[in-house]
Amino acid sequence: MKRLKLDNSRINFIAFLWHALFLALASNFMDINTIIPTMLFKAGGNTVQLGFLTAIMIGGASLMQVFFAGFLAHKEKKKPYLLIGIYLRVSALLGLGFLLSGAGHMTSFFVIASIFTLITIFSFSGSFAGISYTDILGKSINKDSRKKFFILKQTISSTAVFASALLVRYLLRQYSYPKNYSILFIGAGTFLLTATLGFWMIREKPTDLKNTFDNFKSIFKLYVDLIKKDRNVRYYILLINSAGLGLTLVPFYIALAKHNLGLTSKSVGNFLLLQIIGMIVSNLLWHFLLKKGSYKFVVKTYAIIGSVLPILALALSNNFSLYPFIFLLSGFNISAYQVSLPGILLEISREHNRVLYVAISGAGSVSTILFPLIGGFLIRWFGYPIVFGISIAVIFTSFFIVNKINCKYNPEELLE
């Protein structure tokens, strides 16, 4: 039996890497930091609408996890629900691609409204699938293989992302709006559909439900109890609120470029390519840090870079030659977040409560919802320096918050 479990872990390891490969190929075609914001601006959108869209894509999707968890936590096997979520995402992407193919004959209001509708479906179904993904990953790959998996996943993903970045850059230059964005989203849907083949390979074991809550109505009470009793949960919520702000800022770097430098298909392609190069190069650094240290050190590096980025963005916002390198550094930060935050979550949770931990962390990430919404208005009223200054103060607090998290799981030590 022990041998069978080891074989299952290896098969699942490969299955998750297959998904990571094709998801990475798709990611640049639908990049939430560059492609989607630029598409919105091309359709006639503004910074306030960008704030709302960013809130939906990052914060709103996380918030929905608290509701989806109530449904999924009682399911012994979550692969069917994972596939449902992904197929909804594929449908939204293909729908957006076909919509944009005829955008030239539609009103700006209709196109923007359709973008909001389809991106909402895409984002919310992603949070539905994300809960199942995290739960299946946590119980399907042996703990001693997880760090190897995350590093290998980032390496494979970064290589595929680089290849797709070159292709996206070519497509943006080769075709004009809206045809180029139509091709991008149809391509994203196709890659994402191919990625699901990996999940059909997964051999999922049933989740032990003996320690889950008794009924759906008790889930919110359970959330409150977990937050009260588990210090790790409280500090993790603080961490994702402070660190998450760094991710919500990146689309506003696109808005700043549009305001000061203008925004062309060529420049967007360059921004995206440099962001991917930053992710690839930084993977070497994270590989070294995780071998020698822990996820906490990666978070601290993230906090430092994330605090410097807004300053550099303001300083270089009138320099057409140097401003693109903002996205090189943002690639470092995006990669650091993707490696460290999920890794910490897996270390502080266990099989029977992982779904709830994911949901609580999503529901607790208030800053990723409120900041883009408020930020869009504040930028219009007061300008970028005020908004970026507030962000710097919040992001840097994650440097200290992460020290409070105990990654050595021992419930008795965490309860007060």
HUZI-V104526 format. One line per field, one symbol per residue. ss: DSSP state (2 for helix, 1 for strand, 0 for the rest). phi: phi as a letter, one per 30 degrees, with the letter a starting at -180 (. if undefined). psi: psi as a letter, one per 20 degrees, with the letter a starting at -180 (. if undefined). Layout:
# HUZI-V104526
ss: ???
phi: ???
psi: ???
This chain:
# HUZI-V104526
ss: 02222222222222222222222222222200002222222200002222222222222222202222222200000022222222222222222222222022200222222222222222222222222222222222002222222222222222222222222222222200002222222222222222222222000000000000000222222222222221222222222222222222222222222222000022222222222222222222222222220022222222222222222222200000000022222222222222222222222200000222222222220022222222222222220222222222222202222222000000222210
phi: .dddddddddddeddddeddddddddeddbedcbddededdddjdbdddddddddddcdddddddddddddddccdbcdedddedddddddddddddddddcddccdddddddddddddddeddddddddddedddddccbeedcdddddddddddddddddddddddedddddbcdcddddddddddddddddddedddddcdcdddcdcdddadddddddedddddccdedddddddddddddddddeeddddddddccibcddddddedddddddddddedddeddddcbbdddddddeddddddeddddddcdccddceededddddedddddddddddddddccbedbdedddddddddddddcdddddeddddddcjdeddddddeddddddecdddddcdcdaeddcdc
psi: hhgghgggggghggghhgghghhhhhghhkpihggggggghhijrahghhggghhghfgghghihhhhhhghhjphpjghhghgghhhggggghghghghhjhijqqhggggghggghhgggghhhhghhggggggghiipqhiigggghghghggghghhgghgggggghhhhqrpigghggghghghgghghhhhhhihpnpqqpojhjrrhrhhihhhhgggghghohggghhghghgghhhhhihghihghgghghirorhghghgggghggghggghhgghgghhhhcrhhhgghgghgghhhghghgghjijohhhhhihhghhhgggggghggghggghhirrgijgghgggghghimhhiggghghhgghghgirhggghggggggghhhhhhhhipoioonhhhip.
